[in-house]
Amino acid sequence: MTAVCPPVSIVLATLNGARFLRAQLQSICDQSHENWRVILSDDGSSDASLAIARDCLARDRLHLLRGPQQGIALNFWRGLSHVPKGHFAAFCDQDDVWCKDKLERALAHLGKDEGPALYSAGRFVTDAGLNVTHRQLRAPVKGFARTFLRNPVAGHTCVLSPAAVDLLKRAPPTRDVPFHDWWAALILSRAGARFVHDTAPVLYYRQHERNVLGAAGGRAKAVLNGTYFRWLCANASALHVASPRALD
């Protein structure tokens, strides 16, 4: 009897990511779980990002979309909105390198539970040349209130169950929402979804001068300059609108 190999849509958001994109796409091609395709939403790249994607991936493995050019959260949601019914979905950054068993581990941890669930994991933090500097395990999600105050998941490690994908499609972020992964965690936590945390690192998190937030210092700087408070306000405002729709 042939084992069931669940389909996974890898939601990749790009913007001028040519410098590191080829290595990321190669690590996807090397996955031990073979039933995947990439939904790439590009937010207006002026470099070779799209040419690299076409060169690295077969046509049946790649679905290209034009991003909304309204920030990272909406660019990821553009891709998420095209995930087919019944597919798992994995968020993917343009500058990481995945461990070979990333998808396999996620699906094993999520299991056959048909309810909404989000898997997240640890990561190796590296410099721009992929030299490991340290390992981050992160902490499990512990309730909506804590999730509201601080993003508990590393989005590039996340894999969503089909039911979680369906729920999140009903609750897109507004333009002001800062981060797609934080928004997903908020909506799913509010809905009582299952959160699965794997302490094993599943990717190499490349640190370079163009990281959106970075592994160290970014949050503290945002707190000190008032940006973090604006993030909280943006999330609160968007939740007021989106949560009723998501929970109907």
C-alpha positions in Angstrom: 0.0 0.0 0.0 1.4 3.4 -1.0 1.7 5.9 1.9 -0.3 9.1 1.7 1.9 12.1 0.8 -0.1 15.2 1.8 0.1 18.2 -0.6 2.0 21.2 0.7 1.8 24.7 -0.8 4.9 26.7 0.0 4.0 30.4 0.2 7.0 32.4 -0.7 7.0 36.2 -0.6 9.8 37.9 -2.6 11.0 41.5 -3.1 14.5 41.9 -4.7 15.7 38.6 -3.2 17.9 37.4 -6.0 21.1 37.5 -3.9 20.0 34.5 -1.8 17.0 33.1 -3.5 18.7 30.3 -5.5 20.0 28.7 -2.4 16.6 28.8 -0.7 14.9 27.3 -3.8 17.5 24.5 -4.0 16.8 23.6 -0.3 13.1 23.3 -1.2 13.9 21.0 -4.2 16.0 18.8 -1.8 13.1 18.3 0.6 12.5 14.7 1.7 8.7 15.3 1.4 8.2 15.5 -2.3 4.5 16.5 -2.7 4.9 20.3 -2.8 4.6 23.3 -5.0 5.7 27.0 -4.6 3.2 29.8 -4.7 5.5 32.9 -5.2 4.0 36.3 -4.6 6.5 38.9 -5.8 6.0 42.5 -4.6 7.6 44.3 -7.5 11.2 43.0 -7.7 13.5 44.9 -10.0 16.3 42.3 -9.8 16.5 38.7 -11.2 14.2 37.1 -8.5 11.6 35.9 -10.9 14.1 34.7 -13.5 15.8 32.6 -10.8 12.5 31.1 -9.6 11.7 30.1 -13.2 15.2 28.6 -13.6 15.1 26.6 -10.4 11.6 25.3 -10.4 9.7 23.3 -13.0 6.5 24.8 -14.3 4.3 22.4 -12.4 6.1 23.3 -9.2 5.7 27.1 -9.5 2.7 29.4 -9.4 3.7 33.1 -9.8 1.6 36.0 -8.5 1.9 39.7 -8.6 2.0 41.0 -5.0 -0.1 43.9 -3.8 2.9 46.0 -2.9 1.3 47.0 0.4 3.7 45.4 2.8 5.0 42.0 3.8 1.9 40.8 5.6 -0.4 41.4 2.6 2.2 39.9 0.2 2.2 36.7 2.1 -1.7 36.7 2.2 -1.7 37.1 -1.5 0.1 33.8 -1.8 -2.0 32.2 1.0 -5.2 33.1 -0.8 -4.2 30.8 -3.7 -3.5 27.7 -1.6 -5.9 25.0 -2.9 -8.5 23.5 -0.7 -7.0 20.6 1.3 -3.4 21.7 1.1 -1.1 22.3 4.0 0.7 25.6 3.7 4.3 26.6 4.7 5.4 30.2 5.0 8.8 30.7 3.3 11.3 33.6 3.3 13.4 34.4 0.4 16.8 34.3 2.1 16.9 31.2 4.3 18.0 27.6 3.6 15.8 24.8 4.8 16.9 21.6 6.4 16.1 18.6 4.2 13.4 17.2 6.6 11.6 20.5 7.3 8.3 19.6 5.7 8.5 16.0 6.7 9.0 17.0 10.4 6.1 19.5 10.3 3.6 17.0 8.8 4.7 14.3 11.3 4.1 16.7 14.2 0.7 18.0 12.9 -0.5 14.4 12.4 -4.0 13.6 11.1 -6.0 16.1 13.3 -8.5 17.8 11.0 -8.8 20.9 13.0 -6.9 24.2 12.6 -3.3 23.8 13.7 0.0 25.7 13.3 3.4 24.1 13.5 6.5 26.1 14.4 10.1 25.1 15.2 13.6 26.2 16.1 16.2 27.6 13.8 19.9 28.0 13.3 20.9 31.7 13.2 23.7 32.3 10.7 25.7 35.1 9.2 25.3 36.1 5.5 27.6 33.2 4.6 25.5 30.6 6.4 28.0 30.2 9.2 26.0 29.2 12.3 26.3 31.7 15.2 23.8 30.2 17.6 20.5 28.2 17.8 17.1 29.6 18.7 14.5 27.3 20.1 11.7 29.9 20.6 8.9 29.2 23.1 5.5 27.5 22.7 2.4 29.6 22.2 0.7 30.3 25.6 -2.6 31.9 25.1 -4.1 34.8 23.2 -3.1 37.6 25.6 0.6 36.7 25.4 0.4 36.2 21.7 -1.1 39.7 21.4 1.8 41.2 23.3 4.6 39.4 21.5 4.8 37.3 18.4 5.4 33.7 19.6 6.2 32.1 16.3 9.0 32.3 13.7 6.9 32.5 10.5 9.5 31.0 8.2 9.3 27.8 10.3 5.5 27.6 10.3 3.4 25.0 8.5 -0.4 25.4 8.6 -3.0 22.6 8.5 -5.6 22.8 5.8 -8.3 23.9 8.3 -5.9 26.7 9.5 -5.4 27.8 5.9 -9.2 28.0 5.4 -9.7 30.0 8.6 -6.9 32.5 7.8 -8.3 33.1 4.3 -11.4 34.5 6.0 -9.3 36.9 8.0 -6.8 38.8 5.8 -4.7 41.4 7.6 -5.1 45.1 6.9 -2.4 47.1 5.3 -1.1 48.4 8.7 -0.6 44.9 10.2 3.2 44.5 10.5 3.9 40.8 10.2 2.1 37.9 8.6 3.2 35.3 11.1 2.1 37.3 14.1 -1.2 37.9 12.5 -1.7 34.2 11.8 -0.9 33.4 15.4 -3.4 36.0 16.6 -6.2 34.8 14.5 -5.6 31.1 15.2 -5.1 31.6 18.9 -8.4 33.6 19.1 -10.1 30.7 17.3 -8.7 28.1 19.8 -6.5 26.4 17.2 -3.9 23.9 18.2 -0.3 25.1 18.3 2.5 22.5 17.9 6.1 23.5 18.8 9.1 21.6 17.7 12.4 22.6 19.4 14.5 21.1 16.6 15.9 23.7 14.2 14.4 23.2 10.7 16.2 26.0 8.8 19.2 28.3 8.6 18.1 31.9 9.3 20.4 34.1 7.4 21.3 37.4 9.0 22.3 40.2 6.6 21.8 44.0 6.2 18.3 43.7 4.6 16.5 41.5 7.2 13.1 42.9 7.9 13.5 42.4 11.7 16.5 40.1 12.4 17.2 37.6 15.1 18.6 40.0 17.7 18.0 43.7 18.6 15.2 44.5 16.2 12.4 44.1 18.8 14.2 46.1 21.4 14.9 48.9 19.0 11.2 48.9 18.0 10.1 49.2 21.6 12.5 52.1 22.3 11.5 54.2 19.2 7.7 53.6 19.6 7.3 51.4 16.6 6.3 48.4 18.7 3.4 50.3 20.3 2.2 51.2 16.8 2.4 47.5 15.8 0.2 46.6 18.8 -2.3 49.2 17.9 -2.4 48.1 14.2 -3.0 44.5 15.3 -5.7 45.5 17.7 -7.5 47.6 15.1 -7.4 44.8 12.5 -8.5 42.2 15.0 -11.6 44.2 15.7 -12.6 43.9 12.1 -11.3 40.4 11.2 -12.0 38.2 14.2 -15.8 38.0 13.8 -15.5 37.0 10.2 -12.9 34.3 11.0 -14.9 32.8 13.8 -18.3 32.7 12.0 
